[in-house]
Amino acid sequence: MPIQALKFIVDGTAELMMHPARFQILQYLREAGEPRFVDQIAKAKGIHPRMVSHHLDVLQEQGLIECKHELMKVNGSNREVAVRWSWPTKKADEVIQDILESTELKKHEE
């Protein structure tokens, strides 16, 4: 397989995504099948909401997720809070495919 086929391995995107917390967050978003907000991710993965936001920033900068901010009322309050909805992009699936193909190549080399 030509090296350009594994472009996300070569450009470092895969390594960035493989940070344990980022990978957990991305997998959670992929499995959820619908957008999730920071507190949902934090509770599901046991990661502090501020760290979730940080990792979402990194994933978004790399184009692995998309985000949208929205004002919502919570717990019957008249106050609105800003909520950041996040969901995975097609690029996330492509990076995971690169990782799987790279793993298969390494198995065949051994």
WOHUSUL-V171836 format. One line per field, one symbol per residue. phi: phi as a letter, one per 30 degrees, with the letter a starting at -180 (. if undefined). Layout:
phi->???
This chain:
phi->.ddddceddddjddddddeeddddddddddddiaebcedddeddciceeddeeeddedddedidbcbbcbdbdbhidddcbdbcdbadcdeedddddedddddddddddd
